[in-house]
Amino acid sequence: MLAKYSTYEETSYLLLYGELPTKEALEEFSTKMRRLRDLPKKVEDCLRELPPHPHPMDILKVAVSHAALYDPDRLRCCREGVMRKVIRIVSQIPTIIAYYHQTRSGQEIIPPDPELGHAANFLYMLHGKKPEEEEARIFDIALILHAEHGLNASTFAAMVTASTLSDINSAIVSAISALKGSLHGGANERVLKMLDEIGSLDKAEKYVLNALRVKRRVMGFGHRVYKTYDPRARILKEYAEYLSNKYNDRKYIEIGKKIEEVMIRELGKKGIFPNVDFYSGIVYHFLGIPRDLFTPVFAMARSVGWAAHVCEYTTNNRIFRPRAYYIGPEYVEYVPIEKRR
Ligand SMILES: CC(C)(COP(=O)(O)OP(=O)(O)OC[C@H]1O[C@@H](n2cnc3c(N)ncnc32)[C@H](O)[C@@H]1OP(=O)(O)O)[C@@H](O)C(=O)NCCC(=O)NCCS
């Protein structure tokens, strides 16, 4: 229902405040988000200085940490102060990603447009022209679908950090670090790499069978929780189809559907189906988002979900402290270094 009727702003409000906003509350919240998009000048300058080659997820970590130093609510830990910090960082992440992309490509940065919603504004900052309404809406839906997903690895990382009573920005940085990995958010970028590697429909089946034979993971499949088709992937697949038809370029979607067919045939009985990352890359590709920004875009969407879990958990906080069972030898003598062999 959210993907069908909501917007990223409304979904964010729901996640942060636990209820759907009234019309007035949504207007106030969206205006707040639009006002908080700008980056501190020093962060903007820093983005210009950063090297152009690291993965943008590493840049995002640096910039989110850096932005926290200039947050006017930095030292506030009351609920209102934390909420302002959350709304500020959720609003700034798209600006960080777009500004970095412009500076690394040697282009002038394009400041946010306060007339545009969260999704449309990101595409505008990235491309320098207002997106078609339909494409902005498809992107908005993709952001909604990625906004929250229970206690996945990155959310848990954020909660562990926050449970020590560290600050919200540090928690978000922990989450970004966890999301970067290819078994989590990094999978979307690798799906497109795989589609390119395969190159044509006739090679897809052989590629998958070979990957399974050598026990290589096929990116965009499998999930710790879903043992059936990820409902987010179903929606994204529809938009991937739609955009492939619109741009009259069906190569990726045809290869993707073939991979899906073979994977379900071979591993469906084990509960391996497409996950959210399988078709999102094709959607982003047609929206003109550079490939190495797919995972940062995931972070941009998920930031509000991370923050919502952190706020909820720390309301009745207890530090996370799992214990490990030692299974090594029991009595080992300390041998002075000169006697060790
Ligand atoms: C998401 C993921 C990490 C979940 O891992 P998990 O819950 O620990 O599942 P397991 O690693 O125990 O996998 C269970 C079985 O399915 C197989 N499997 C799981 N995902 C697979 C994939 N993408 N490709 C091939 N085989 C896969 C495993 O090899 C294992 O087989 P086995 O029982 O014969 O050893 C895993 O499915 C994966 O690596 N997917 C690819 C990366 C990805 O798309 N990540 C985004 C997640 S939203």
The ligand as a Gaussian input file, in Angstrom:
#p B3LYP/6-31G(d) Opt

LIG

0 1
 C       21.328000     -12.907000       1.235000
 C       22.193000     -14.069000       1.695000
 C       23.505000     -13.483000       2.276000
 C       21.439000     -14.842000       2.773000
 O       22.297000     -15.763000       3.286000
 P       21.856000     -16.921000       4.300000
 O       20.515000     -16.659000       4.842000
 O       22.987000     -17.056000       5.252000
 O       21.709000     -18.182000       3.388000
 P       22.818000     -19.270000       3.193000
 O       24.104000     -18.603000       2.843000
 O       22.819000     -20.173000       4.381000
 O       22.262000     -20.051000       1.933000
 C       21.450000     -21.197000       2.006000
 C       21.740000     -22.075000       0.805000
 O       21.321000     -21.390000      -0.381000
 C       22.448000     -21.132000      -1.239000
 N       22.363000     -19.743000      -1.696000
 C       21.884000     -18.695000      -1.004000
 N       21.926000     -17.581000      -1.738000
 C       22.457000     -17.953000      -2.933000
 C       22.766000     -17.226000      -4.100000
 N       22.528000     -15.911000      -4.196000
 N       23.311000     -17.885000      -5.121000
 C       23.543000     -19.220000      -5.031000
 N       23.262000     -19.956000      -3.949000
 C       22.722000     -19.334000      -2.907000
 C       23.684000     -21.320000      -0.364000
 O       24.786000     -21.724000      -1.124000
 C       23.220000     -22.395000       0.601000
 O       23.313000     -23.618000      -0.031000
 P       23.741000     -24.948000       0.800000
 O       22.622000     -25.162000       1.774000
 O       23.832000     -26.006000      -0.252000
 O       25.045000     -24.635000       1.451000
 C       22.522000     -15.017000       0.529000
 O       21.324000     -15.514000      -0.020000
 C       23.391000     -14.379000      -0.544000
 O       24.615000     -14.426000      -0.438000
 N       22.761000     -13.744000      -1.593000
 C       23.503000     -13.082000      -2.611000
 C       23.809000     -11.654000      -2.183000
 C       22.575000     -10.785000      -2.204000
 O       21.815000     -10.786000      -3.154000
 N       22.417000     -10.005000      -1.132000
 C       21.310000      -9.100000      -0.980000
 C       20.386000      -9.563000       0.094000
 S       18.920000      -8.581000       0.137000

